[in-house]
Amino acid sequence: MADQPSYTRGAGATTEASPGAGAQQAAKFVAAACLGGLLLVMSGLTLTGTVVGLVVVTPLLVIFSPVLVPAGIAVFLAVSGFVFSGGLGIAAVSALSWIYRYATGKHPVGSDQVDQARMRLANKARDVKERAKEYGQYVQNKAQEATQQPAS
């Protein structure tokens, strides 16, 4: 069996293995192991640097916390306000762009639903108008009947 370099893959299809395939796989494995090891060392160094930085800075944070905490809260509120405002601005520009495309007849996404809702509202308004007209005629007829009956 060692003399035959073919193997089966998939649904019965045989493929010839190249003579250097084992060496190529070994090289890939070694490269991946080296890269993984390097990344692991770098993550360890980053963690170590973070811990050392916190150890050095913690006394300063404790000393200046009466000033830093309110300042941090103020900065957080200001940044979150700007982010929220920017998000609303982007939403407004998107909505105005959609409305412009809808008004110019370019058929933006969701315009079918808007048209369907508009038609349903128009039909419902027409129904309400007809019912109000019928009810007004009914009340008018009742009023005429009440005025025509002799008072007893």
Secondary structure by P-SEA (a helix, b strand, c coil): cccccccccccbbbbbbccaaaaaaaaaaaaaaaaaaaaaaaaaaaaaaaaaaaaaaaaaaaaacccaaaaaaaaaaaaaaaaaaaaaaaaaaaaaaaaaaaaacccccaaaaaaaaaaaaaaaaaaaaaaaaaaaaaaaaaaaaaaacccc
